[in-house]
């Protein structure tokens, strides 16, 4: 009887193992290009340039219907306008996530994503050049692959940054190695 019970438990655990460790997939993008001149005191309302509006449309082309289950953004005009064409295409609401601007909210946000979404469901976060490196770090990116993922040395403020507006990062939260992080240009 013990052998049968042990065999059953072993087979059950073996069959369920891939789903027990599977986590949601997270995509990150930086907001599209903003107008070059803008009033500093109204930075949160800084709109996209024509090039930025075109890039937001191009972002919408990167995902098919059903590819994402949620879209999160910071509260700024430029991130919301970057996310909007994709949200409209996929019939999704853009949700405001403090983790897209506040590094202290990131750990709890990733924990919430793991609880809220089923294995292999995908979400998109639209954030900023000085926040994306920290989102990648909180997601567990090993230091050995940070440069390959576009994280550049601290700027004069001491913050890590990413450059450019044309990258999509894919994070497989079930992986804890460089293979769990990819970056493509769009």
C-alpha positions in Angstrom: 0.0 0.0 0.0 2.8 2.4 0.8 4.5 1.8 -2.5 1.3 2.5 -4.4 0.7 5.7 -2.3 4.3 6.8 -2.9 4.0 6.0 -6.6 0.8 8.0 -6.9 2.3 11.0 -5.0 5.4 10.9 -7.2 3.5 10.7 -10.5 1.1 13.4 -9.4 4.0 15.7 -8.4 5.8 15.0 -11.6 2.8 15.7 -13.8 2.0 19.0 -11.9 5.5 20.3 -11.6 5.6 22.4 -14.8 2.4 24.2 -13.8 3.4 24.7 -10.1 6.4 26.8 -11.2 4.8 28.6 -14.1 4.3 32.3 -13.6 2.7 35.1 -15.6 4.8 36.6 -18.4 5.6 40.3 -18.1 6.4 42.6 -21.0 8.0 46.0 -20.3 8.2 49.0 -22.7 9.3 52.5 -22.3 6.9 55.2 -23.2 7.3 56.4 -26.8 9.1 59.6 -27.8 7.8 62.8 -26.1 7.7 66.3 -27.5 11.2 67.8 -27.2 10.1 71.1 -25.6 7.7 71.1 -22.7 7.0 73.0 -19.5 9.0 71.3 -16.7 6.4 72.0 -14.0 3.9 69.9 -16.0 6.2 67.0 -16.7 3.5 64.4 -15.8 1.4 65.8 -18.7 4.3 65.7 -21.3 2.6 64.5 -24.5 4.0 62.3 -27.2 5.6 63.7 -30.3 4.4 62.7 -33.8 7.2 60.1 -33.8 6.0 58.9 -30.4 2.4 58.6 -31.6 3.6 56.5 -34.6 5.6 54.3 -32.2 2.6 53.8 -30.0 0.7 52.5 -33.1 3.7 50.3 -33.9 3.6 48.9 -30.3 -0.1 47.9 -30.9 1.0 45.9 -33.9 3.3 43.8 -31.8 0.6 42.0 -29.9 -2.4 40.0 -31.3 -5.8 39.7 -29.7 -5.6 37.5 -26.6 -1.8 37.9 -26.2 -2.2 40.1 -23.1 -4.7 39.9 -20.2 -3.8 43.3 -18.7 -1.9 46.5 -19.4 -0.4 48.6 -16.6 1.1 52.1 -16.9 2.4 55.0 -14.8 0.0 57.9 -14.4 1.8 60.1 -16.9 0.3 61.3 -20.2 3.2 59.9 -22.3 2.9 56.3 -20.8 -0.9 56.3 -21.1 -0.8 57.5 -24.7 1.8 54.9 -25.5 -0.4 52.1 -24.1 -3.8 53.4 -25.5 -3.6 52.1 -29.1 -2.8 48.6 -27.9 -5.4 48.7 -25.2 -8.0 49.8 -27.7 -7.0 47.0 -30.1 -7.1 44.4 -27.4 -10.2 45.8 -25.6 -8.3 46.1 -22.4 -8.4 48.8 -19.7 -5.1 50.5 -18.9 -4.6 50.2 -15.2 -2.4 52.6 -13.2 0.4 50.8 -11.3 2.5 52.7 -8.8 5.3 50.2 -9.5 5.7 51.9 -13.0 7.1 55.0 -11.2 7.9 54.0 -7.6 10.7 51.5 -7.0 9.4 50.8 -3.4 6.2 49.4 -4.9 7.8 46.9 -7.2 8.3 43.9 -5.0 4.7 43.8 -3.9 3.5 44.5 -7.4 5.3 41.4 -8.8 4.0 39.3 -5.9 0.5 40.6 -6.8 0.9 39.7 -10.4 2.0 36.1 -9.5 -1.2 35.7 -7.4 -3.6 37.4 -9.7 -2.7 35.8 -13.1 -2.6 32.3 -14.2 0.6 30.6 -15.5 1.7 31.9 -18.8 -0.8 34.7 -19.0 0.9 37.9 -20.1 0.7 41.5 -18.9 2.4 44.7 -20.2 3.9 47.4 -18.2 4.5 50.8 -19.8 7.1 52.8 -17.7 10.1 55.1 -17.9 13.8 54.9 -18.8 14.9 55.3 -15.2 12.4 52.8 -13.9 12.6 49.8 -16.3 16.1 48.8 -15.0 14.7 48.5 -11.5 11.6 46.6 -12.7 14.0 44.1 -14.4 16.1 43.9 -11.2 13.1 43.3 -9.0 11.9 40.6 -11.5 15.3 38.9 -10.8 17.5 39.7 -13.8 21.0 38.4 -13.0 23.7 41.0 -13.0 25.6 39.1 -15.7 22.9 39.8 -18.4 22.0 43.4 -17.5 24.2 45.0 -20.1 22.8 42.7 -22.8 19.3 43.8 -21.8 20.2 47.5 -22.3 20.7 48.6 -18.8 23.3 51.3 -18.9 25.6 52.7 -16.2 24.2 55.2 -13.8 23.7 58.7 -15.1 24.9 61.8 -13.2 22.0 61.3 -10.7 23.3 57.8 -9.9 20.3 56.0 -11.5 20.5 53.1 -13.9 18.9 53.8 -17.2 17.8 52.3 -20.5 18.3 54.0 -23.8 16.0 54.3 -26.8 12.3 53.9 -27.2 12.1 50.8 -29.4 12.6 47.8 -27.1 10.2 45.3 -25.6 11.5 43.3 -22.7 9.9 39.9 -22.0 10.2 38.5 -18.5 9.5 34.9 -17.7 8.9 35.1 -13.9 9.4 31.3 -13.5 13.0 31.6 -14.6 15.9 32.9 -12.5 18.6 33.0 -15.1 19.4 35.1 -18.2 17.2 32.9 -20.3 14.2 34.3 -18.5 14.8 37.8 -19.9 14.7 38.7 -23.6 14.7 42.0 -25.4 13.6 42.7 -28.9 13.3 45.9 -31.0 10.0 46.9 -32.6 
